[in-house]
Amino acid sequence: MVSIALDAALALIGLGVFVYGDLATNRTARIVGVTVVTLAVVVAAILASNRDQET
């Protein structure tokens, strides 16, 4: 349960960085935001895969 909350927080932080980068027209912040959100999606897929194998 904690890992799901951490993954959601990671996605929220990435989205926030992306939006900040978009509003501030900071290309580096947008790239970092997209990378963090992508990482959160990959972690969520791994968590879902592991959950299915445990049941």
N, CA, C and O atoms as a printed pandas DataFrame, in Angstrom:
     atom_number atom_name residue_name chain_id  residue_number  x_coord  y_coord  z_coord
0              1         N          MET        A               1    0.818   -1.189    0.000
1              2        CA          MET        A               1    0.000    0.000    0.000
2              3         C          MET        A               1    0.869    1.264    0.000
3              4         O          MET        A               1    0.546    2.247   -0.667
4              5         N          VAL        A               2    1.957    1.228    0.744
5              6        CA          VAL        A               2    2.860    2.376    0.793
6              7         C          VAL        A               2    3.493    2.602   -0.573
7              8         O          VAL        A               2    3.673    3.746   -0.990
8              9         N          SER        A               3    3.829    1.535   -1.264
9             10        CA          SER        A               3    4.469    1.687   -2.572
10            11         C          SER        A               3    3.530    2.347   -3.579
11            12         O          SER        A               3    3.973    3.096   -4.449
12            13         N          ILE        A               4    2.244    2.069   -3.459
13            14        CA          ILE        A               4    1.281    2.704   -4.360
14            15         C          ILE        A               4    1.202    4.206   -4.073
15            16         O          ILE        A               4    1.142    5.021   -4.994
16            17         N          ALA        A               5    1.202    4.558   -2.794
17            18        CA          ALA        A               5    1.158    5.973   -2.425
18            19         C          ALA        A               5    2.418    6.692   -2.889
19            20         O          ALA        A               5    2.344    7.823   -3.368
20            21         N          LEU        A               6    3.572    6.048   -2.754
21            22        CA          LEU        A               6    4.820    6.659   -3.213
22            23         C          LEU        A               6    4.824    6.821   -4.726
23            24         O          LEU        A               6    5.325    7.820   -5.243
24            25         N          ASP        A               7    4.268    5.847   -5.439
25            26        CA          ASP        A               7    4.208    5.940   -6.897
26            27         C          ASP        A               7    3.290    7.083   -7.321
27            28         O          ASP        A               7    3.599    7.820   -8.257
28            29         N          ALA        A               8    2.167    7.227   -6.634
29            30        CA          ALA        A               8    1.250    8.327   -6.946
30            31         C          ALA        A               8    1.910    9.674   -6.651
31            32         O          ALA        A               8    1.740   10.630   -7.406
32            33         N          ALA        A               9    2.656    9.745   -5.558
33            34        CA          ALA        A               9    3.366   10.987   -5.227
34            35         C          ALA        A               9    4.420   11.296   -6.286
35            36         O          ALA        A               9    4.593   12.452   -6.673
36            37         N          LEU        A              10    5.121   10.271   -6.754
37            38        CA          LEU        A              10    6.115   10.463   -7.800
38            39         C          LEU        A              10    5.473   11.012   -9.069
39            40         O          LEU        A              10    6.013   11.919   -9.702
40            41         N          ALA        A              11    4.337   10.468   -9.434
41            42        CA          ALA        A              11    3.631   10.945  -10.622
42            43         C          ALA        A              11    3.154   12.378  -10.437
43            44         O          ALA        A              11    3.221   13.177  -11.372
44            45         N          LEU        A              12    2.676   12.712   -9.249
45            46        CA          LEU        A              12    2.204   14.063   -8.981
46            47         C          LEU        A              12    3.351   15.069   -9.032
47            48         O          LEU        A              12    3.196   16.163   -9.573
48            49         N          ILE        A              13    4.489   14.703   -8.475
49            50        CA          ILE        A              13    5.655   15.578   -8.522
50            51         C          ILE        A              13    6.104   15.786   -9.972
51            52         O          ILE        A              13    6.404   16.909  -10.377
52            53         N          GLY        A              14    6.148   14.712  -10.740
53            54        CA          GLY        A              14    6.546   14.830  -12.144
54            55         C          GLY        A              14    5.608   15.709  -12.942
55            56         O          GLY        A              14    6.039   16.505  -13.776
56            57         N          LEU        A              15    4.317   15.555  -12.677
57            58        CA          LEU        A              15    3.339   16.383  -13.379
58            59         C          LEU        A              15    3.494   17.843  -12.974
59            60         O          LEU        A              15    3.393   18.741  -13.810
60            61         N          GLY        A              16    3.736   18.073  -11.701
61            62        CA          GLY        A              16    3.940   19.439  -11.234
62            63         C          GLY        A              16    5.159   20.091  -11.867
63            64         O          GLY        A              16    5.110   21.252  -12.273
64            65         N          VAL        A              17    6.251   19.343  -11.950
65            66        CA          VAL        A              17    7.475   19.876  -12.579
66            67         C          VAL        A              17    7.231   20.159  -14.052
67            68         O          VAL        A              17    7.699   21.167  -14.581
68            69         N          PHE        A              18    6.496   19.268  -14.716
69            70        CA          PHE        A              18    6.203   19.483  -16.132
70            71         C          PHE        A              18    5.371   20.745  -16.340
71            72         O          PHE        A              18    5.665   21.549  -17.225
72            73         N          VAL        A              19    4.326   20.917  -15.520
73            74        CA          VAL        A              19    3.463   22.100  -15.655
74            75         C          VAL        A              19    4.258   23.367  -15.357
75            76         O          VAL        A              19    4.120   24.369  -16.059
76            77         N          TYR        A              20    5.094   23.326  -14.309
77            78        CA          TYR        A              20    5.936   24.486  -14.008
78            79         C          TYR        A              20    6.844   24.804  -15.200
79            80         O          TYR        A              20    6.972   25.963  -15.596
80            81         N          GLY        A              21    7.466   23.780  -15.765
81            82        CA          GLY        A              21    8.351   23.996  -16.909
82            83         C          GLY        A              21    7.616   24.556  -18.104
83            84         O          GLY        A              21    8.167   25.349  -18.867
84            85         N          ASP        A              22    6.364   24.140  -18.268
85            86        CA          ASP        A              22    5.567   24.637  -19.386
86            87         C          ASP        A              22    5.185   26.100  -19.168
87            88         O          ASP        A              22    5.248   26.909  -20.094
88            89         N          LEU        A              23    4.791   26.431  -17.946
89            90        CA          LEU        A              23    4.393   27.810  -17.668
90            91         C          LEU        A              23    5.584   28.757  -17.660
91            92         O          LEU        A              23    5.471   29.906  -18.087
92            93         N          ALA        A              24    6.722   28.277  -17.176
93            94        CA          ALA        A              24    7.913   29.120  -17.107
94            95         C          ALA        A              24    8.735   29.042  -18.394
95            96         O          ALA        A              24    9.811   29.633  -18.482
96            97         N          THR        A              25    8.237   28.325  -19.371
97            98        CA          THR        A              25    8.937   28.066  -20.634
98            99         C          THR        A              25   10.364   27.598  -20.392
99           100         O          THR        A              25   11.303   28.049  -21.047
100          101         N          ASN        A              26   10.506   26.693  -19.447
101          102        CA          ASN        A              26   11.804   26.117  -19.107
102          103         C          ASN        A              26   11.851   24.701  -19.696
103          104         O          ASN        A              26   11.199   23.788  -19.191
104          105         N          ARG        A              27   12.611   24.537  -20.743
105          106        CA          ARG        A              27   12.647   23.266  -21.457
106          107         C          ARG        A              27   13.192   22.130  -20.590
107          108         O          ARG        A              27   12.701   21.004  -20.658
108          109         N          THR        A              28   14.194   22.423  -19.785
109          110        CA          THR        A              28   14.793   21.397  -18.934
110          111         C          THR        A              28   13.785   20.877  -17.917
111          112         O          THR        A              28   13.721   19.672  -17.674
112          113         N          ALA        A              29   13.005   21.758  -17.326
113          114        CA          ALA        A              29   11.996   21.336  -16.353
114          115         C          ALA        A              29   10.937   20.470  -17.014
115          116         O          ALA        A              29   10.465   19.502  -16.417
116          117         N          ARG        A              30   10.560   20.807  -18.237
117          118        CA          ARG        A              30    9.578   19.967  -18.941
118          119         C          ARG        A              30   10.133   18.586  -19.201
119          120         O          ARG        A              30    9.421   17.596  -19.035
120          121         N          ILE        A              31   11.382   18.496  -19.604
121          122        CA          ILE        A              31   12.004   17.200  -19.875
122          123         C          ILE        A              31   12.093   16.371  -18.597
123          124         O          ILE        A              31   11.802   15.174  -18.603
124          125         N          VAL        A              32   12.498   17.018  -17.499
125          126        CA          VAL        A              32   12.577   16.313  -16.213
126          127         C          VAL        A              32   11.179   15.846  -15.794
127          128         O          VAL        A              32   11.028   14.723  -15.314
128          129         N          GLY        A              33   10.170   16.681  -15.965
129          130        CA          GLY        A              33    8.803   16.310  -15.614
130          131         C          GLY        A              33    8.304   15.112  -16.400
131          132         O          GLY        A              33    7.709   14.199  -15.828
132          133         N          VAL        A              34    8.536   15.106  -17.686
133          134        CA          VAL        A              34    8.118   13.978  -18.523
134          135         C          VAL        A              34    8.873   12.712  -18.123
135          136         O          VAL        A              34    8.296   11.625  -18.102
136          137         N          THR        A              35   10.145   12.849  -17.810
137          138        CA          THR        A              35   10.936   11.685  -17.398
138          139         C          THR        A              35   10.416   11.107  -16.087
139          140         O          THR        A              35   10.306    9.888  -15.953
140          141         N          VAL        A              36   10.097   11.955  -15.129
141          142        CA          VAL        A              36    9.601   11.482  -13.830
142          143         C          VAL        A              36    8.228   10.831  -13.983
143          144         O          VAL        A              36    7.968    9.796  -13.368
144          145         N          VAL        A              37    7.355   11.412  -14.785
145          146        CA          VAL        A              37    6.036   10.805  -15.013
146          147         C          VAL        A              37    6.188    9.462  -15.712
147          148         O          VAL        A              37    5.486    8.511  -15.369
148          149         N          THR        A              38    7.082    9.363  -16.677
149          150        CA          THR        A              38    7.323    8.094  -17.361
150          151         C          THR        A              38    7.845    7.052  -16.381
151          152         O          THR        A              38    7.427    5.895  -16.422
152          153         N          LEU        A              39    8.743    7.451  -15.513
153          154        CA          LEU        A              39    9.254    6.547  -14.486
154          155         C          LEU        A              39    8.130    6.071  -13.572
155          156         O          LEU        A              39    8.086    4.898  -13.201
156          157         N          ALA        A              40    7.226    6.971  -13.209
157          158        CA          ALA        A              40    6.096    6.592  -12.359
158          159         C          ALA        A              40    5.194    5.578  -13.052
159          160         O          ALA        A              40    4.690    4.658  -12.408
160          161         N          VAL        A              41    4.985    5.736  -14.352
161          162        CA          VAL        A              41    4.156    4.786  -15.096
162          163         C          VAL        A              41    4.818    3.415  -15.148
163          164         O          VAL        A              41    4.147    2.392  -15.008
164          165         N          VAL        A              42    6.123    3.392  -15.346
165          166        CA          VAL        A              42    6.855    2.115  -15.376
166          167         C          VAL        A              42    6.787    1.434  -14.012
167          168         O          VAL        A              42    6.571    0.225  -13.932
168          169         N          VAL        A              43    6.970    2.199  -12.945
169          170        CA          VAL        A              43    6.888    1.628  -11.599
170          171         C          VAL        A              43    5.486    1.105  -11.334
171          172         O          VAL        A              43    5.337    0.045  -10.727
172          173         N          ALA        A              44    4.465    1.811  -11.769
173          174        CA          ALA        A              44    3.089    1.351  -11.587
174          175         C          ALA        A              44    2.849    0.040  -12.336
175          176         O          ALA        A              44    2.165   -0.847  -11.826
176          177         N          ALA        A              45    3.396   -0.085  -13.520
177          178        CA          ALA        A              45    3.248   -1.328  -14.281
178          179         C          ALA        A              45    3.949   -2.477  -13.576
179          180         O          ALA        A              45    3.426   -3.592  -13.542
180          181         N          ILE        A              46    5.103   -2.229  -13.022
181          182        CA          ILE        A              46    5.827   -3.269  -12.291
182          183         C          ILE        A              46    5.053   -3.670  -11.036
183          184         O          ILE        A              46    4.953   -4.856  -10.723
184          185         N          LEU        A              47    4.509   -2.698  -10.323
185          186        CA          LEU        A              47    3.716   -2.996   -9.131
186          187         C          LEU        A              47    2.483   -3.816   -9.479
187          188         O          LEU        A              47    2.149   -4.767   -8.772
188          189         N          ALA        A              48    1.808   -3.457  -10.557
189          190        CA          ALA        A              48    0.632   -4.203  -10.974
190          191         C          ALA        A              48    0.994   -5.631  -11.373
191          192         O          ALA        A              48    0.262   -6.574  -11.069
192          193         N          SER        A              49    2.104   -5.780  -12.041
193          194        CA          SER        A              49    2.556   -7.111  -12.441
194          195         C          SER        A              49    2.873   -7.969  -11.228
195          196         O          SER        A              49    2.489   -9.137  -11.175
196          197         N          ASN        A              50    3.564   -7.405  -10.263
197          198        CA          ASN        A              50    3.900   -8.147   -9.051
198          199         C          ASN        A              50    2.672   -8.473   -8.228
199          200         O          ASN        A              50    2.606   -9.540   -7.617
200          201         N          ARG        A              51    1.703   -7.585   -8.197
201          202        CA          ARG        A              51    0.469   -7.837   -7.454
202          203         C          ARG        A              51   -0.295   -9.002   -8.058
203          204         O          ARG        A              51   -0.846   -9.829   -7.331
204          205         N          ASP        A              52   -0.332   -9.075   -9.389
205          206        CA          ASP        A              52   -1.030  -10.171  -10.056
206          207         C          ASP        A              52   -0.349  -11.503   -9.801
207          208         O          ASP        A              52   -1.026  -12.528   -9.717
208          209         N          GLN        A              53    0.953  -11.517   -9.676
209          210        CA          GLN        A              53    1.678  -12.757   -9.450
210          211         C          GLN        A              53    1.526  -13.249   -8.015
211          212         O          GLN        A              53    1.618  -14.453   -7.775
212          213         N          GLU        A              54    1.294  -12.348   -7.047
213          214        CA          GLU        A              54    1.180  -12.735   -5.648
214          215         C          GLU        A              54   -0.161  -13.366   -5.328
215          216         O          GLU        A              54   -0.262  -14.137   -4.374
216          217         N          THR        A              55   -1.199  -13.057   -6.103
217          218        CA          THR        A              55   -2.519  -13.598   -5.803
218          219         C          THR        A              55   -2.754  -14.911   -6.463
219          220         O          THR        A              55   -3.825  -15.497   -6.305
